[in-house]
Amino acid sequence: MPGLLIIKGLKPKFPSACFVCLQPADKEYTVSRTFGSGNRASVIEIPMPLCADHFAVAISKNPAEKLVEKAGIFLGILAALGTFFFLLSYWSKSEQGSLVLNILLAAFIGLGAFLITWVSLAFFGAPLFADKNTKAIREAVKIKGFWPNSQELQLEFKNERVAEFIARRCENQTPGNN
Ligand SMILES: [Zn+2]
């Protein structure tokens, strides 16, 4: 059973106990989630305390994850070049705009294509290929909810013992249910 807590404040300070084993933690792994509301996006980041051992596993990347990260750069460049040349040839055939302006605009949109491809693969695709142990540690705490008005976060702890520990030690929190 995962443990849910509501924490007051968007930048919580946790006691330095590993979120996996509750041993003293001297490392922090950033857990983040993006919440969109209307046309605004809020990136919420919390520092997850980890002991040295669990931190090492959390940041370790297996060959598959590394490969997808590299593929993200490679495919991003392809997408950028493809977009750039497609737009240039399309605009020159339809004789739209001036050449210099078209090159600048195509380069700008090409850069966007690179970023979209690279971010999707490196930040969303690659972590899916992480080892089970690594994933389990990265997901020891998840940001489930975010209320900007009351400045509250709902956190889900994989380990109920950790949730209870944080509930006792962290001020300004209340046990939270869905
Ligand atoms: Zn640990």
Backbone and ligand atoms as CSV (ligand in chain L), in Angstrom:
chain,resi,resn,atom,element,x,y,z
A,1,MET,N,N,0.842,-1.209,0.000
A,1,MET,CA,C,0.000,0.000,0.000
A,1,MET,C,C,0.873,1.253,0.000
A,2,PRO,N,N,0.763,2.075,-1.022
A,2,PRO,CA,C,1.533,3.326,-1.002
A,2,PRO,C,C,0.919,4.294,0.007
A,3,GLY,N,N,1.744,5.187,0.520
A,3,GLY,CA,C,1.260,6.174,1.483
A,3,GLY,C,C,1.126,7.530,0.835
A,4,LEU,N,N,-0.015,8.165,1.056
A,4,LEU,CA,C,-0.251,9.495,0.489
A,4,LEU,C,C,-0.143,10.556,1.579
A,5,LEU,N,N,0.522,11.648,1.259
A,5,LEU,CA,C,0.626,12.760,2.195
A,5,LEU,C,C,0.357,14.058,1.451
A,6,ILE,N,N,-0.267,14.986,2.157
A,6,ILE,CA,C,-0.395,16.348,1.622
A,6,ILE,C,C,0.637,17.203,2.338
A,7,ILE,N,N,1.488,17.858,1.592
A,7,ILE,CA,C,2.553,18.673,2.168
A,7,ILE,C,C,2.282,20.120,1.833
A,8,LYS,N,N,2.389,20.955,2.849
A,8,LYS,CA,C,2.190,22.393,2.640
A,8,LYS,C,C,3.512,22.981,2.161
A,9,GLY,N,N,3.443,23.808,1.137
A,9,GLY,CA,C,4.668,24.425,0.624
A,9,GLY,C,C,5.154,23.678,-0.597
A,10,LEU,N,N,5.517,24.446,-1.628
A,10,LEU,CA,C,5.914,23.806,-2.881
A,10,LEU,C,C,7.382,23.424,-2.897
A,11,LYS,N,N,8.137,23.872,-1.880
A,11,LYS,CA,C,9.540,23.480,-1.799
A,11,LYS,C,C,9.784,22.784,-0.468
A,12,PRO,N,N,9.277,21.568,-0.344
A,12,PRO,CA,C,9.372,20.888,0.947
A,12,PRO,C,C,10.814,20.548,1.317
A,13,LYS,N,N,11.076,20.645,2.614
A,13,LYS,CA,C,12.374,20.199,3.132
A,13,LYS,C,C,12.124,18.894,3.878
A,14,PHE,N,N,12.755,17.849,3.432
A,14,PHE,CA,C,12.539,16.545,4.061
A,14,PHE,C,C,13.664,16.244,5.026
A,15,PRO,N,N,13.368,15.465,6.075
A,15,PRO,CA,C,14.452,15.008,6.941
A,15,PRO,C,C,15.411,14.163,6.105
A,16,SER,N,N,16.709,14.239,6.410
A,16,SER,CA,C,17.645,13.544,5.524
A,16,SER,C,C,17.723,12.060,5.856
A,17,ALA,N,N,16.660,11.375,5.481
A,17,ALA,CA,C,16.596,9.921,5.605
A,17,ALA,C,C,16.223,9.377,4.237
A,18,CYS,N,N,16.936,8.361,3.810
A,18,CYS,CA,C,16.728,7.784,2.477
A,18,CYS,C,C,15.261,7.365,2.300
A,19,PHE,N,N,14.654,7.777,1.195
A,19,PHE,CA,C,13.247,7.470,0.937
A,19,PHE,C,C,13.021,5.996,0.591
A,20,VAL,N,N,14.121,5.248,0.484
A,20,VAL,CA,C,13.973,3.827,0.185
A,20,VAL,C,C,14.191,2.994,1.443
A,21,CYS,N,N,15.286,3.311,2.179
A,21,CYS,CA,C,15.648,2.436,3.307
A,21,CYS,C,C,15.660,3.168,4.652
A,22,LEU,N,N,15.404,4.470,4.647
A,22,LEU,CA,C,15.363,5.297,5.860
A,22,LEU,C,C,16.710,5.426,6.572
A,23,GLN,N,N,17.786,4.965,5.924
A,23,GLN,CA,C,19.133,5.197,6.463
A,23,GLN,C,C,19.482,6.671,6.237
A,24,PRO,N,N,20.496,7.182,6.983
A,24,PRO,CA,C,20.875,8.586,6.776
A,24,PRO,C,C,21.190,8.850,5.297
A,25,ALA,N,N,20.674,9.960,4.800
A,25,ALA,CA,C,20.835,10.272,3.374
A,25,ALA,C,C,21.770,11.452,3.215
A,26,ASP,N,N,22.734,11.338,2.311
A,26,ASP,CA,C,23.570,12.500,2.045
A,26,ASP,C,C,23.503,12.911,0.586
A,27,LYS,N,N,22.560,12.328,-0.151
A,27,LYS,CA,C,22.402,12.700,-1.564
A,27,LYS,C,C,20.959,13.117,-1.795
A,28,GLU,N,N,20.764,13.855,-2.883
A,28,GLU,CA,C,19.402,14.239,-3.260
A,28,GLU,C,C,19.176,13.943,-4.733
A,29,TYR,N,N,18.048,13.336,-5.018
A,29,TYR,CA,C,17.667,13.064,-6.405
A,29,TYR,C,C,16.418,13.898,-6.679
A,30,THR,N,N,16.463,14.672,-7.755
A,30,THR,CA,C,15.335,15.562,-8.032
A,30,THR,C,C,14.205,14.806,-8.727
A,31,VAL,N,N,13.035,14.865,-8.119
A,31,VAL,CA,C,11.844,14.271,-8.717
A,31,VAL,C,C,10.995,15.426,-9.232
A,32,SER,N,N,10.609,15.362,-10.479
A,32,SER,CA,C,9.848,16.488,-11.003
A,32,SER,C,C,8.618,16.024,-11.757
A,33,ARG,N,N,7.662,16.920,-11.845
A,33,ARG,CA,C,6.476,16.655,-12.651
A,33,ARG,C,C,5.950,17.989,-13.173
A,34,THR,N,N,5.459,17.955,-14.374
A,34,THR,CA,C,4.913,19.173,-14.973
A,34,THR,C,C,3.402,19.114,-14.923
A,35,PHE,N,N,2.813,20.160,-14.373
A,35,PHE,CA,C,1.357,20.249,-14.328
A,35,PHE,C,C,0.925,21.360,-15.270
A,36,GLY,N,N,-0.026,21.078,-16.102
A,36,GLY,CA,C,-0.530,22.109,-16.997
A,36,GLY,C,C,-1.924,22.519,-16.576
A,37,SER,N,N,-2.161,23.821,-16.558
A,37,SER,CA,C,-3.526,24.285,-16.331
A,37,SER,C,C,-3.751,25.448,-17.277
A,38,GLY,N,N,-4.728,25.308,-18.145
A,38,GLY,CA,C,-4.941,26.315,-19.188
A,38,GLY,C,C,-3.726,26.337,-20.091
A,39,ASN,N,N,-3.178,27.520,-20.311
A,39,ASN,CA,C,-1.988,27.564,-21.160
A,39,ASN,C,C,-0.728,27.758,-20.327
A,40,ARG,N,N,-0.845,27.498,-19.037
A,40,ARG,CA,C,0.327,27.627,-18.179
A,40,ARG,C,C,0.795,26.266,-17.716
A,41,ALA,N,N,2.100,26.097,-17.651
A,41,ALA,CA,C,2.638,24.848,-17.139
A,41,ALA,C,C,3.472,25.156,-15.901
A,42,SER,N,N,3.296,24.350,-14.868
A,42,SER,CA,C,4.111,24.520,-13.675
A,42,SER,C,C,4.955,23.283,-13.496
A,43,VAL,N,N,6.249,23.487,-13.368
A,43,VAL,CA,C,7.139,22.367,-13.114
A,43,VAL,C,C,7.376,22.303,-11.611
A,44,ILE,N,N,6.991,21.201,-11.021
A,44,ILE,CA,C,7.202,21.021,-9.584
A,44,ILE,C,C,8.388,20.081,-9.404
A,45,GLU,N,N,9.326,20.516,-8.597
A,45,GLU,CA,C,10.509,19.691,-8.330
A,45,GLU,C,C,10.670,19.527,-6.833
A,46,ILE,N,N,10.898,18.299,-6.405
A,46,ILE,CA,C,11.181,18.082,-4.994
A,46,ILE,C,C,12.485,17.300,-4.862
A,47,PRO,N,N,13.258,17.638,-3.806
A,47,PRO,CA,C,14.515,16.927,-3.597
A,47,PRO,C,C,14.265,15.654,-2.785
A,48,MET,N,N,14.511,14.506,-3.395
A,48,MET,CA,C,14.294,13.245,-2.679
A,48,MET,C,C,15.608,12.826,-2.019
A,49,PRO,N,N,15.624,12.761,-0.675
A,49,PRO,CA,C,16.852,12.323,-0.010
A,49,PRO,C,C,17.101,10.834,-0.254
A,50,LEU,N,N,18.343,10.495,-0.572
A,50,LEU,CA,C,18.708,9.091,-0.770
A,50,LEU,C,C,20.062,8.839,-0.117
A,51,CYS,N,N,20.251,7.620,0.352
A,51,CYS,CA,C,21.570,7.231,0.839
A,51,CYS,C,C,22.474,7.042,-0.372
A,52,ALA,N,N,23.770,6.963,-0.131
A,52,ALA,CA,C,24.721,6.884,-1.245
A,52,ALA,C,C,24.430,5.675,-2.141
A,53,ASP,N,N,24.101,4.530,-1.516
A,53,ASP,CA,C,23.865,3.312,-2.302
A,53,ASP,C,C,22.665,3.459,-3.225
A,54,HIS,N,N,21.547,3.941,-2.665
A,54,HIS,CA,C,20.337,4.046,-3.479
A,54,HIS,C,C,20.448,5.166,-4.503
A,55,PHE,N,N,21.221,6.220,-4.150
A,55,PHE,CA,C,21.439,7.299,-5.116
A,55,PHE,C,C,22.186,6.762,-6.338
A,56,ALA,N,N,23.219,5.935,-6.056
A,56,ALA,CA,C,24.017,5.376,-7.159
A,56,ALA,C,C,23.130,4.569,-8.105
A,57,VAL,N,N,22.190,3.806,-7.542
A,57,VAL,CA,C,21.298,3.013,-8.403
A,57,VAL,C,C,20.339,3.946,-9.161
A,58,ALA,N,N,19.859,4.992,-8.479
A,58,ALA,CA,C,18.887,5.899,-9.104
A,58,ALA,C,C,19.468,6.586,-10.332
A,59,ILE,N,N,20.762,6.973,-10.258
A,59,ILE,CA,C,21.332,7.704,-11.395
A,59,ILE,C,C,21.985,6.781,-12.416
A,60,SER,N,N,22.075,5.483,-12.107
A,60,SER,CA,C,22.736,4.581,-13.060
A,60,SER,C,C,21.850,4.397,-14.285
A,61,LYS,N,N,22.482,4.313,-15.429
A,61,LYS,CA,C,21.744,4.143,-16.675
A,61,LYS,C,C,22.239,2.892,-17.377
A,62,ASN,N,N,21.312,2.027,-17.740
A,62,ASN,CA,C,21.703,0.803,-18.448
A,62,ASN,C,C,21.936,1.136,-19.929
A,63,PRO,N,N,22.519,0.194,-20.678
A,63,PRO,CA,C,22.828,0.483,-22.095
A,63,PRO,C,C,21.599,0.918,-22.892
A,64,ALA,N,N,20.444,0.336,-22.609
A,64,ALA,CA,C,19.243,0.689,-23.376
A,64,ALA,C,C,18.868,2.153,-23.150
A,65,GLU,N,N,18.931,2.560,-21.877
A,65,GLU,CA,C,18.566,3.946,-21.566
A,65,GLU,C,C,19.544,4.917,-22.215
A,66,LYS,N,N,20.847,4.566,-22.154
A,66,LYS,CA,C,21.859,5.426,-22.778
A,66,LYS,C,C,21.652,5.500,-24.283
A,67,LEU,N,N,21.307,4.339,-24.865
A,67,LEU,CA,C,21.126,4.287,-26.317
A,67,LEU,C,C,19.967,5.181,-26.751
A,68,VAL,N,N,18.857,5.115,-26.005
A,68,VAL,CA,C,17.697,5.930,-26.377
A,68,VAL,C,C,18.027,7.416,-26.209
A,69,GLU,N,N,18.843,7.746,-25.183
A,69,GLU,CA,C,19.263,9.143,-25.021
A,69,GLU,C,C,20.060,9.609,-26.232
A,70,LYS,N,N,20.986,8.735,-26.679
A,70,LYS,CA,C,21.803,9.102,-27.853
A,70,LYS,C,C,20.927,9.184,-29.093
A,71,ALA,N,N,19.992,8.220,-29.222
A,71,ALA,CA,C,19.091,8.225,-30.377
A,71,ALA,C,C,18.284,9.519,-30.401
A,72,GLY,N,N,17.971,10.044,-29.213
A,72,GLY,CA,C,17.216,11.294,-29.132
A,72,GLY,C,C,17.966,12.436,-29.795
A,73,ILE,N,N,19.284,12.511,-29.563
A,73,ILE,CA,C,20.092,13.568,-30.179
A,73,ILE,C,C,20.149,13.351,-31.691
A,74,PHE,N,N,20.419,12.097,-32.082
A,74,PHE,CA,C,20.557,11.774,-33.507
A,74,PHE,C,C,19.258,12.054,-34.275
A,75,LEU,N,N,18.146,11.530,-33.739
A,75,LEU,CA,C,16.864,11.727,-34.422
A,75,LEU,C,C,16.438,13.193,-34.370
A,76,GLY,N,N,16.834,13.874,-33.275
A,76,GLY,CA,C,16.534,15.300,-33.161
A,76,GLY,C,C,17.213,16.088,-34.267
A,77,ILE,N,N,18.487,15.750,-34.543
A,77,ILE,CA,C,19.212,16.439,-35.614
A,77,ILE,C,C,18.558,16.138,-36.967
A,78,LEU,N,N,18.189,14.857,-37.176
A,78,LEU,CA,C,17.506,14.498,-38.422
A,78,LEU,C,C,16.205,15.282,-38.581
A,79,ALA,N,N,15.438,15.347,-37.489
A,79,ALA,CA,C,14.159,16.062,-37.543
A,79,ALA,C,C,14.390,17.536,-37.860
A,80,ALA,N,N,15.455,18.105,-37.243
A,80,ALA,CA,C,15.751,19.517,-37.466
A,80,ALA,C,C,16.128,19.765,-38.919
A,81,LEU,N,N,17.033,18.920,-39.442
A,81,LEU,CA,C,17.474,19.105,-40.826
A,81,LEU,C,C,16.310,18.887,-41.794
A,82,GLY,N,N,15.536,17.820,-41.529
A,82,GLY,CA,C,14.390,17.513,-42.386
A,82,GLY,C,C,13.421,18.685,-42.430
A,83,THR,N,N,13.096,19.221,-41.228
A,83,THR,CA,C,12.168,20.348,-41.154
A,83,THR,C,C,12.729,21.563,-41.891
A,84,PHE,N,N,14.020,21.825,-41.653
A,84,PHE,CA,C,14.682,22.988,-42.241
A,84,PHE,C,C,14.598,22.949,-43.767
A,85,PHE,N,N,15.025,21.807,-44.359
A,85,PHE,CA,C,15.079,21.741,-45.819
A,85,PHE,C,C,13.690,21.629,-46.435
A,86,PHE,N,N,12.789,20.946,-45.720
A,86,PHE,CA,C,11.420,20.859,-46.239
A,86,PHE,C,C,10.806,22.261,-46.329
A,87,LEU,N,N,10.932,23.035,-45.262
A,87,LEU,CA,C,10.321,24.369,-45.245
A,87,LEU,C,C,10.947,25.281,-46.295
A,88,LEU,N,N,12.305,25.223,-46.375
A,88,LEU,CA,C,12.987,26.084,-47.351
A,88,LEU,C,C,12.536,25.785,-48.767
A,89,SER,N,N,12.473,24.480,-49.099
A,89,SER,CA,C,12.115,24.138,-50.478
A,89,SER,C,C,10.630,24.446,-50.720
A,90,TYR,N,N,9.810,24.210,-49.690
A,90,TYR,CA,C,8.380,24.505,-49.828
A,90,TYR,C,C,8.161,25.998,-50.073
A,91,TRP,N,N,8.852,26.812,-49.272
A,91,TRP,CA,C,8.664,28.264,-49.401
A,91,TRP,C,C,9.254,28.792,-50.706
A,92,SER,N,N,10.397,28.214,-51.115
A,92,SER,CA,C,11.001,28.740,-52.353
A,92,SER,C,C,10.166,28.339,-53.561
A,93,LYS,N,N,9.551,27.134,-53.514
A,93,LYS,CA,C,8.677,26.732,-54.632
A,93,LYS,C,C,7.454,27.639,-54.705
A,94,SER,N,N,6.919,27.948,-53.516
A,94,SER,CA,C,5.716,28.785,-53.524
A,94,SER,C,C,6.080,30.272,-53.513
A,95,GLU,N,N,7.396,30.540,-53.604
A,95,GLU,CA,C,7.910,31.909,-53.688
A,95,GLU,C,C,7.360,32.818,-52.589
A,96,GLN,N,N,7.463,32.301,-51.399
A,96,GLN,CA,C,6.998,33.095,-50.258
A,96,GLN,C,C,8.187,33.699,-49.527
A,97,GLY,N,N,8.073,34.934,-49.152
A,97,GLY,CA,C,9.055,35.595,-48.287
A,97,GLY,C,C,10.406,35.782,-48.939
A,98,SER,N,N,11.327,36.411,-48.183
A,98,SER,CA,C,12.692,36.591,-48.686
A,98,SER,C,C,13.547,35.416,-48.234
A,99,LEU,N,N,14.614,35.154,-48.960
A,99,LEU,CA,C,15.428,33.973,-48.680
A,99,LEU,C,C,16.024,34.016,-47.264
A,100,VAL,N,N,16.596,35.177,-46.902
A,100,VAL,CA,C,17.245,35.289,-45.594
A,100,VAL,C,C,16.239,35.045,-44.468
A,101,LEU,N,N,15.093,35.666,-44.622
A,101,LEU,CA,C,14.056,35.521,-43.600
A,101,LEU,C,C,13.584,34.069,-43.528
A,102,ASN,N,N,13.437,33.446,-44.697
A,102,ASN,CA,C,13.008,32.051,-44.748
A,102,ASN,C,C,14.027,31.133,-44.077
A,103,ILE,N,N,15.317,31.403,-44.322
A,103,ILE,CA,C,16.362,30.573,-43.708
A,103,ILE,C,C,16.291,30.701,-42.186
A,104,LEU,N,N,16.144,31.925,-41.721
A,104,LEU,CA,C,16.073,32.153,-40.268
A,104,LEU,C,C,14.857,31.455,-39.671
A,105,LEU,N,N,13.725,31.621,-40.330
A,105,LEU,CA,C,12.488,31.041,-39.807
A,105,LEU,C,C,12.555,29.510,-39.839
A,106,ALA,N,N,13.077,28.963,-40.937
A,106,ALA,CA,C,13.188,27.501,-41.054
A,106,ALA,C,C,14.153,26.958,-40.003
A,107,ALA,N,N,15.247,27.705,-39.748
A,107,ALA,CA,C,16.213,27.271,-38.740
A,107,ALA,C,C,15.561,27.277,-37.359
A,108,PHE,N,N,14.750,28.289,-37.119
A,108,PHE,CA,C,14.083,28.419,-35.828
A,108,PHE,C,C,13.095,27.269,-35.615
A,109,ILE,N,N,12.301,26.978,-36.642
A,109,ILE,CA,C,11.331,25.874,-36.528
A,109,ILE,C,C,12.078,24.534,-36.456
A,110,GLY,N,N,13.204,24.451,-37.200
A,110,GLY,CA,C,14.033,23.239,-37.146
A,110,GLY,C,C,14.567,22.999,-35.747
A,111,LEU,N,N,14.986,24.083,-35.092
A,111,LEU,CA,C,15.471,23.979,-33.713
A,111,LEU,C,C,14.355,23.460,-32.802
A,112,GLY,N,N,13.147,23.943,-33.042
A,112,GLY,CA,C,11.996,23.461,-32.275
A,112,GLY,C,C,11.787,21.970,-32.487
A,113,ALA,N,N,11.931,21.525,-33.743
A,113,ALA,CA,C,11.762,20.099,-34.049
A,113,ALA,C,C,12.815,19.277,-33.323
A,114,PHE,N,N,14.058,19.821,-33.272
A,114,PHE,CA,C,15.121,19.132,-32.542
A,114,PHE,C,C,14.746,19.000,-31.067
A,115,LEU,N,N,14.327,20.109,-30.468
A,115,LEU,CA,C,14.032,20.102,-29.033
A,115,LEU,C,C,12.898,19.143,-28.693
A,116,ILE,N,N,11.844,19.165,-29.524
A,116,ILE,CA,C,10.695,18.285,-29.245
A,116,ILE,C,C,11.134,16.822,-29.310
A,117,THR,N,N,11.882,16.484,-30.368
A,117,THR,CA,C,12.317,15.093,-30.538
A,117,THR,C,C,13.261,14.681,-29.418
A,118,TRP,N,N,14.234,15.547,-29.149
A,118,TRP,CA,C,15.254,15.212,-28.151
A,118,TRP,C,C,14.638,15.099,-26.751
A,119,VAL,N,N,13.813,16.090,-26.371
A,119,VAL,CA,C,13.216,16.061,-25.026
A,119,VAL,C,C,12.309,14.840,-24.878
A,120,SER,N,N,11.520,14.532,-25.925
A,120,SER,CA,C,10.615,13.379,-25.798
A,120,SER,C,C,11.396,12.104,-25.565
A,121,LEU,N,N,12.487,11.938,-26.326
A,121,LEU,CA,C,13.216,10.679,-26.191
A,121,LEU,C,C,14.093,10.649,-24.943
A,122,ALA,N,N,14.830,11.735,-24.698
A,122,ALA,CA,C,15.786,11.712,-23.591
A,122,ALA,C,C,15.091,11.787,-22.239
A,123,PHE,N,N,14.039,12.601,-22.136
A,123,PHE,CA,C,13.444,12.818,-20.810
A,123,PHE,C,C,12.206,11.972,-20.554
A,124,PHE,N,N,11.518,11.557,-21.635
A,124,PHE,CA,C,10.327,10.740,-21.421
A,124,PHE,C,C,10.527,9.311,-21.922
A,125,GLY,N,N,11.202,9.165,-23.060
A,125,GLY,CA,C,11.393,7.829,-23.638
A,125,GLY,C,C,12.428,7.021,-22.878
A,126,ALA,N,N,13.634,7.601,-22.741
A,126,ALA,CA,C,14.754,6.847,-22.164
A,126,ALA,C,C,14.455,6.268,-20.777
A,127,PRO,N,N,13.872,7.055,-19.856
A,127,PRO,CA,C,13.634,6.489,-18.508
A,127,PRO,C,C,12.748,5.248,-18.516
A,128,LEU,N,N,11.938,5.068,-19.571
A,128,LEU,CA,C,11.092,3.876,-19.629
A,128,LEU,C,C,11.929,2.613,-19.768
A,129,PHE,N,N,13.166,2.777,-20.264
A,129,PHE,CA,C,14.022,1.615,-20.480
A,129,PHE,C,C,14.944,1.341,-19.287
A,130,ALA,N,N,14.812,2.110,-18.241
A,130,ALA,CA,C,15.668,1.931,-17.073
A,130,ALA,C,C,15.415,0.564,-16.440
A,131,ASP,N,N,16.417,0.080,-15.725
A,131,ASP,CA,C,16.254,-1.187,-15.004
A,131,ASP,C,C,15.148,-1.055,-13.961
A,132,LYS,N,N,14.570,-2.201,-13.622
A,132,LYS,CA,C,13.473,-2.211,-12.653
A,132,LYS,C,C,13.879,-1.576,-11.320
A,133,ASN,N,N,15.082,-1.943,-10.835
A,133,ASN,CA,C,15.561,-1.411,-9.551
A,133,ASN,C,C,15.707,0.100,-9.607
A,134,THR,N,N,16.266,0.561,-10.721
A,134,THR,CA,C,16.490,1.997,-10.885
A,134,THR,C,C,15.164,2.740,-10.888
A,135,LYS,N,N,14.207,2.204,-11.665
A,135,LYS,CA,C,12.880,2.834,-11.737
A,135,LYS,C,C,12.237,2.883,-10.367
A,136,ALA,N,N,12.353,1.758,-9.636
A,136,ALA,CA,C,11.698,1.677,-8.335
A,136,ALA,C,C,12.201,2.783,-7.409
A,137,ILE,N,N,13.516,3.072,-7.479
A,137,ILE,CA,C,14.069,4.099,-6.596
A,137,ILE,C,C,13.677,5.491,-7.082
A,138,ARG,N,N,13.742,5.709,-8.396
A,138,ARG,CA,C,13.349,7.027,-8.910
A,138,ARG,C,C,11.891,7.337,-8.597
A,139,GLU,N,N,11.094,6.255,-8.434
A,139,GLU,CA,C,9.669,6.461,-8.183
A,139,GLU,C,C,9.298,6.197,-6.729
A,140,ALA,N,N,10.304,6.265,-5.840
A,140,ALA,CA,C,10.006,6.038,-4.418
A,140,ALA,C,C,9.042,7.094,-3.911
A,141,VAL,N,N,9.098,8.267,-4.497
A,141,VAL,CA,C,8.081,9.282,-4.198
A,141,VAL,C,C,7.603,9.851,-5.523
A,142,LYS,N,N,6.295,10.027,-5.634
A,142,LYS,CA,C,5.725,10.612,-6.849
A,142,LYS,C,C,4.892,11.826,-6.458
A,143,ILE,N,N,4.952,12.831,-7.305
A,143,ILE,CA,C,4.122,14.022,-7.077
A,143,ILE,C,C,2.769,13.740,-7.733
A,144,LYS,N,N,1.759,13.540,-6.891
A,144,LYS,CA,C,0.457,13.148,-7.446
A,144,LYS,C,C,-0.438,14.352,-7.704
A,145,GLY,N,N,-0.305,15.372,-6.873
A,145,GLY,CA,C,-1.206,16.509,-7.026
A,145,GLY,C,C,-0.513,17.802,-6.649
A,146,PHE,N,N,-1.050,18.889,-7.143
A,146,PHE,CA,C,-0.441,20.191,-6.921
A,146,PHE,C,C,-1.559,21.228,-6.921
A,147,TRP,N,N,-1.679,21.977,-5.834
A,147,TRP,CA,C,-2.696,23.013,-5.735
A,147,TRP,C,C,-2.011,24.363,-5.558
A,148,PRO,N,N,-1.923,25.141,-6.649
A,148,PRO,CA,C,-1.183,26.401,-6.568
A,148,PRO,C,C,-1.793,27.383,-5.575
A,149,ASN,N,N,-3.119,27.381,-5.440
A,149,ASN,CA,C,-3.736,28.379,-4.560
A,149,ASN,C,C,-3.400,28.150,-3.102
A,150,SER,N,N,-3.487,26.893,-2.682
A,150,SER,CA,C,-3.192,26.620,-1.274
A,150,SER,C,C,-1.734,26.226,-1.081
A,151,GLN,N,N,-0.954,26.228,-2.187
A,151,GLN,CA,C,0.474,25.878,-2.108
A,151,GLN,C,C,0.665,24.518,-1.441
A,152,GLU,N,N,-0.062,23.542,-1.949
A,152,GLU,CA,C,0.036,22.202,-1.369
A,152,GLU,C,C,0.430,21.183,-2.425
A,153,LEU,N,N,1.135,20.181,-1.971
A,153,LEU,CA,C,1.528,19.075,-2.837
A,153,LEU,C,C,0.972,17.788,-2.262
A,154,GLN,N,N,0.532,16.910,-3.150
A,154,GLN,CA,C,0.175,15.574,-2.690
A,154,GLN,C,C,1.257,14.622,-3.179
A,155,LEU,N,N,1.875,13.948,-2.228
A,155,LEU,CA,C,2.971,13.043,-2.563
A,155,LEU,C,C,2.567,11.609,-2.268
A,156,GLU,N,N,2.979,10.719,-3.163
A,156,GLU,CA,C,2.703,9.299,-2.946
A,156,GLU,C,C,4.030,8.591,-2.714
A,157,PHE,N,N,4.123,7.979,-1.555
A,157,PHE,CA,C,5.336,7.237,-1.208
A,157,PHE,C,C,5.103,5.764,-1.480
A,158,LYS,N,N,6.055,5.172,-2.178
A,158,LYS,CA,C,5.915,3.754,-2.511
A,158,LYS,C,C,5.932,2.912,-1.239
A,159,ASN,N,N,6.779,3.342,-0.303
A,159,ASN,CA,C,6.940,2.598,0.938
A,159,ASN,C,C,6.150,3.298,2.049
A,160,GLU,N,N,5.168,2.588,2.586
A,160,GLU,CA,C,4.298,3.200,3.577
A,160,GLU,C,C,5.051,3.594,4.847
A,161,ARG,N,N,6.099,2.827,5.153
A,161,ARG,CA,C,6.913,3.139,6.333
A,161,ARG,C,C,7.574,4.506,6.174
A,162,VAL,N,N,8.022,4.782,4.953
A,162,VAL,CA,C,8.650,6.077,4.682
A,162,VAL,C,C,7.613,7.186,4.825
A,163,ALA,N,N,6.406,6.947,4.293
A,163,ALA,CA,C,5.335,7.942,4.407
A,163,ALA,C,C,5.034,8.241,5.874
A,164,GLU,N,N,4.991,7.201,6.690
A,164,GLU,CA,C,4.716,7.403,8.122
A,164,GLU,C,C,5.838,8.185,8.782
A,165,PHE,N,N,7.063,7.850,8.393
A,165,PHE,CA,C,8.229,8.544,8.944
A,165,PHE,C,C,8.179,10.034,8.600
A,166,ILE,N,N,7.906,10.321,7.329
A,166,ILE,CA,C,7.847,11.719,6.895
A,166,ILE,C,C,6.681,12.427,7.585
A,167,ALA,N,N,5.563,11.721,7.728
A,167,ALA,CA,C,4.396,12.319,8.369
A,167,ALA,C,C,4.719,12.741,9.800
A,168,ARG,N,N,5.544,11.935,10.476
A,168,ARG,CA,C,5.905,12.269,11.858
A,168,ARG,C,C,6.916,13.410,11.917
A,169,ARG,N,N,7.857,13.427,10.942
A,169,ARG,CA,C,8.990,14.327,11.033
A,169,ARG,C,C,8.824,15.649,10.287
A,170,CYS,N,N,7.977,15.630,9.269
A,170,CYS,CA,C,7.857,16.801,8.420
A,170,CYS,C,C,6.690,17.631,8.940
A,171,GLU,N,N,6.942,18.904,9.188
A,171,GLU,CA,C,5.860,19.756,9.657
A,171,GLU,C,C,4.926,20.110,8.507
A,172,ASN,N,N,3.786,20.634,8.866
A,172,ASN,CA,C,2.856,21.151,7.856
A,172,ASN,C,C,2.332,20.099,6.912
A,173,GLN,N,N,2.167,18.922,7.371
A,173,GLN,CA,C,1.571,17.952,6.461
A,173,GLN,C,C,0.386,17.278,7.121
A,174,THR,N,N,-0.491,16.780,6.325
A,174,THR,CA,C,-1.642,16.031,6.820
A,174,THR,C,C,-1.766,14.775,5.982
A,175,PRO,N,N,-2.200,13.683,6.586
A,175,PRO,CA,C,-2.396,12.491,5.761
A,175,PRO,C,C,-3.422,12.808,4.680
A,176,GLY,N,N,-3.132,12.448,3.477
A,176,GLY,CA,C,-4.025,12.833,2.399
A,176,GLY,C,C,-4.586,11.634,1.665
A,177,ASN,N,N,-5.853,11.673,1.411
A,177,ASN,CA,C,-6.467,10.637,0.585
A,177,ASN,C,C,-6.900,11.271,-0.720
A,178,ASN,N,N,-7.205,10.420,-1.678
A,178,ASN,CA,C,-7.735,10.965,-2.928
A,178,ASN,C,C,-9.082,11.559,-2.652
L,1,ZN,ZN,ZN,18.836,3.953,0.964
